[in-house]
Amino acid sequence: MLVASPYVPSGEISHTVYEFGSILRFIEDTWNLGRLGTTDETSTSMANMFNFNQSPRSFQKISSKYSKAFFLRQKPSHLPLDTE
């Protein structure tokens, strides 16, 4: 899982195994919601990826070989996203 947030500590790498239910579990735990009783019950919350006590880190633009317009003009290839 790739987590991009201004509240992720700089250089943080977690070796925790997450699954789809981890996102749901994080939301339930963060806002004190009940469990749906699906994968959220057995998943690990991804809360350890965030530090909400730190000031949010500022956005840093990453340069790209192509402009935004290049990607907006691309026609769909209709190829599968992942062939593995």
N, C-alpha and C positions, 0 to 999 in steps of 0.2 A: 504494500500500500504506500502510495506517495502522498504525503500530507504537506500542503503548502499553506502556511498561515503566518501572520505577523506575531503569533503567540507561540510558535515553535522555537525553542532555543536554537541559536545559531550553531550549525554544525551537528545538530542532534541526529543520531542514527539509532533507531530502535530495532532490536532483533526479535521482537515479540511477533508471534504469528497472529495475524488478524484475519477476519473473514467478513462477509457481508454483514452479518449480525453485529459486528463490532461497532459499526456506525450507529446502528439503532440503539445498542446498549449505551453508547456514549451519550446520545440524545436523552434517553430515558434517565440515566444517572445524573446528568447535568441539570435537568429541569425537574427532577423528582417525579417522574412519570412512572406509572406501573409498567409491568412487563406484558408484552403481547403473548408471550408463551411460545415463541417460535425459536429461531436461532439466537435471539437475543439472550435467552436464559443461559446458554452454554458458551457464548462468545466472550472474549476478553474485550473490555472497553478500551478504546484508544485514548482515554483521558491522559495517560502517561506521556503522550506526545505533545501536550500543551502546558504552558506555564502562564496562567491568566494573572499572576501576580506581577509579571514583568511588564514594562511598557512595551506596547506593540512596536516591533521593528519596522523601520521605514521600507517602503517599496524600492526595489532596485531593478531597473530595467535590464533585461538581458538582450544583447544584440542578436540579430538573426541574419542569415545570408539573404533571405527573401523578405520583401515588404509585406505588410498586412494585405495590400491590394492583390498581391500574387495569390495568396490563399483564398481570398474571397472570389476570385475569378475562376478557380479550378472547378472543372466539371466532375461530378461523381464518377469514380472508376467502376463502381459496382463490384469490386473485388472484395473478398472476405477480409475483415480487419486483421484476423490472426489465422494463419494457416497451420499452426501446430496443434 
